[in-house]
Amino acid sequence: MDREKIDLTPVQKTMLATLYARALDSRAPHSVLGDHTADQAVGSVDYDWRKTGTQAPWDAAMLALRARQLDRWTAEFLATHPQATVLHLACGLDTRVHRLLPSSSVRWLDVDYPEVIGLRRRLLPHPGGDYRMLGASVTDEGWLEEIPADRPTVAVFEGLTMYLHEEEGRRLIQRICGRFAGGQLLFDCFSTRLVRLSRRFWWAGGRLREVARSWHWGIDDPRALAGWHAGLEYLDDLYVVDQPDVDELPAAARLGLRLGARLPGGRDSGRVLRYRF
Ligand SMILES: C[S@@+](CC[C@H](N)C(=O)[O-])C[C@H]1O[C@@H](n2cnc3c(N)ncnc32)[C@H](O)[C@@H]1O
């Protein structure tokens, strides 16, 4: 079978870095996620994976840990809401639905740009159950109204907020909270410091510099977002390097993460957030 060629924008291509990180993690002796479907997808794409810049064991481990925490929170929500809707936004080639294998009473939607969804359809197996893919920009009006608003809804978005402008993020959150009667928002963010610093990645390789130019929105005070919609409530947040699972990582990954966390702004550069609405 011919391997897929990649013809995507720089922002769309960022999902190759997270996919590759999960594939590398799946090959590690102490894999965090065990995401072998990610590794199969990597094998089906004709791409120079070195270009993703993801090679160090701590890169793969950190991205896998972030994904695992969002998996956990999603699974917790589904355990208490077995007839829920999952909006998995900016899904890229993430196999969250394959990792969680929700029961058929769960309605699951994977949303990303149409070009990414096209690739997803060709590369990843259909997980079965009540599953749909939707090709749209999450900042477009309209796509959300296609989704029935009859169930508790969890919106999970990993690696998205930094590519939005704050106003777009605020509008997205308000639209989700306004459309569905109740549920949760689970997502990750960068600090404003990291986003600001990224403007100075002139020293970095071409791809990282290109991607960092697309980072716009950083969040320092997760509680402040609760004021964006009546009934939106901050629940918790976690710095990725503070996750208890870090202790389970092999020494090289643990050391890399811990050293990175000691750099100025290192610890608070990335975290995962949870809200109820
Ligand atoms: C860093 S990747 C993360 C992909 C996936 N969540 C993962 O963890 O592997 C960023 C993703 O956000 C998607 N994205 C960025 N802006 C978007 C928008 N406005 N609408 C839909 N998807 C968007 C990109 O296409 C890409 O798939």
The ligand as an SDF file (V2000), in Angstrom:
LIG
                    3D

 27 29  0  0  0  0  0  0  0  0999 V2000
   -0.6780   20.0980   18.3020 C   0  0  0  0  0  0  0  0  0  0  0  0
   -1.8820   19.4000   17.2540 S   0  0  0  0  0  0  0  0  0  0  0  0
   -2.7880   18.4250   18.4210 C   0  0  0  0  0  0  0  0  0  0  0  0
   -3.5550   17.3170   17.7670 C   0  0  0  0  0  0  0  0  0  0  0  0
   -4.1660   16.3200   18.7480 C   0  0  0  0  0  0  0  0  0  0  0  0
   -5.0230   16.9400   19.7040 N   0  0  0  0  0  0  0  0  0  0  0  0
   -3.0760   15.5530   19.4480 C   0  0  0  0  0  0  0  0  0  0  0  0
   -2.8770   15.7490   20.6500 O   0  0  0  0  0  0  0  0  0  0  0  0
   -2.4050   14.7720   18.7720 O   0  0  0  0  0  0  0  0  0  0  0  0
   -2.9560   20.7630   16.9300 C   0  0  0  0  0  0  0  0  0  0  0  0
   -4.2090   20.4110   16.1590 C   0  0  0  0  0  0  0  0  0  0  0  0
   -5.1040   21.5090   16.2440 O   0  0  0  0  0  0  0  0  0  0  0  0
   -5.7750   21.6050   15.0260 C   0  0  0  0  0  0  0  0  0  0  0  0
   -6.3330   22.9610   14.9420 N   0  0  0  0  0  0  0  0  0  0  0  0
   -5.6920   24.1310   15.1510 C   0  0  0  0  0  0  0  0  0  0  0  0
   -6.5320   25.1510   14.9870 N   0  0  0  0  0  0  0  0  0  0  0  0
   -7.7450   24.6120   14.6740 C   0  0  0  0  0  0  0  0  0  0  0  0
   -9.0160   25.1520   14.3630 C   0  0  0  0  0  0  0  0  0  0  0  0
   -9.2350   26.4630   14.3420 N   0  0  0  0  0  0  0  0  0  0  0  0
  -10.0270   24.2940   14.0860 N   0  0  0  0  0  0  0  0  0  0  0  0
   -9.8370   22.9470   14.0860 C   0  0  0  0  0  0  0  0  0  0  0  0
   -8.6460   22.3790   14.3700 N   0  0  0  0  0  0  0  0  0  0  0  0
   -7.6170   23.2030   14.6550 C   0  0  0  0  0  0  0  0  0  0  0  0
   -4.6990   21.3250   13.9980 C   0  0  0  0  0  0  0  0  0  0  0  0
   -5.2250   20.9980   12.7350 O   0  0  0  0  0  0  0  0  0  0  0  0
   -3.9850   20.1570   14.6760 C   0  0  0  0  0  0  0  0  0  0  0  0
   -4.5670   18.9270   14.3180 O   0  0  0  0  0  0  0  0  0  0  0  0
  1  2  1  0
  2  3  1  0
  2 10  1  0
  3  4  1  0
  4  5  1  0
  5  6  1  0
  5  7  1  0
  7  8  2  0
  7  9  1  0
 10 11  1  0
 11 12  1  0
 11 26  1  0
 12 13  1  0
 13 14  1  0
 13 24  1  0
 14 15  1  0
 14 23  1  0
 15 16  2  0
 16 17  1  0
 17 18  1  0
 17 23  2  0
 18 19  1  0
 18 20  2  0
 20 21  1  0
 21 22  2  0
 22 23  1  0
 24 25  1  0
 24 26  1  0
 26 27  1  0
M  CHG  2   2   1   9  -1
M  END
$$$$
